[in-house]
Amino acid sequence: MLAVGTKAPDFSLSATPDQKIQLSQLKGKKVILAFYPADWSPVCSDEMALYNEMLKLFHKRNAELLGISVDSKWCHFAFGQDRKLHFPLLADFEPKGAVTKLYDVYDEVEGESKRALYVIDEEGIIQWNYLSPVGMNPGADGILDALDNMNKK
Amino acid sequence: MSKLKKAVTDMDHIQGNADAPIELVEYGDYQCPYCGHAYPILKNIQKKLGNNLKFVFRNFPLSEIHPNALNSAVSSEAAGLQHKFWQMHDHLFKHQNRLDDPSLVKYATQLHLNVEQFENDFEKPELVEKVNDDFESGVRSGVNGTPSFFINGEKYNGDWEEEPFIEHLENLL
């Protein structure tokens, strides 16, 4: 994983079929990047469902959540609608996994993103990272602790 | 190993012996089928362990995927104000397939609550806040889905089907 203190590499990915999100546009906000293997798989869905409920707590801390996997924008669109997700899912689809690789969390064997979290501060610097075992939902306690520690600084 | 970040206090809903050697905390969602599956298991565990168990339930409604979960949780708290939290808790799990608002009011009637009071309390922001506090304490403690269990303050990631769960708990005695 990229080390804490590193500048988060900028990227631009599709968030909806007709809209892109560029990381550097979110400067001034904290950003949570949640890389995950695949839409629809049981653990991811639980993880994303949990984060969906957490948005209020993230927003209270001036943080935006972005989910990222190698699924296409149309797959994300259907998944987000089905699960009523209220945060963007970014499609790291073409070239496949390019952003995931930039963040050093690509699983070459499965051809998917690993289950990994980055918390980036208002200046675009990585302040926290976590790589979770693939079958485990990492929860959100680590993210909240990281956000609160940043506020103390 | 995740730990329970918010200790059990008088504010919690507690069943069983307050000084029991085993404290079991569940974070649950009344509309979650897995919690519904866990419900009779927990009843049997309580019977089996008797005085050795203190059982605590905290609300963890995933309200986006379970549209009735939050209101169900709030209604349990509203019943709690009339000292019938556990009766409502049982009723909700036994009627998991019908948790819409009119049903919640019907259950309040069936439990002989003061329904007017119940409906008033239901609207109180404090109750939603209490549920949200439970939720946040759960997230803080590493709850990543429901049901999640903490045994004497430590998250339990093992099997919670009846036999292995009872065996695990009895081994702690």
Interface residues (C-beta under 8 A of the other chain):
Chain A: D46 E47 A49 L50 N52 E53 M54 L57 R83 K84 L85 H86 M136 N137 P138 G139 A140 D141 L144
Chain B: S2 K5 L62 S63 E64 I65 F135 E136 V139 R140 S141 G142 V143 N144 G145
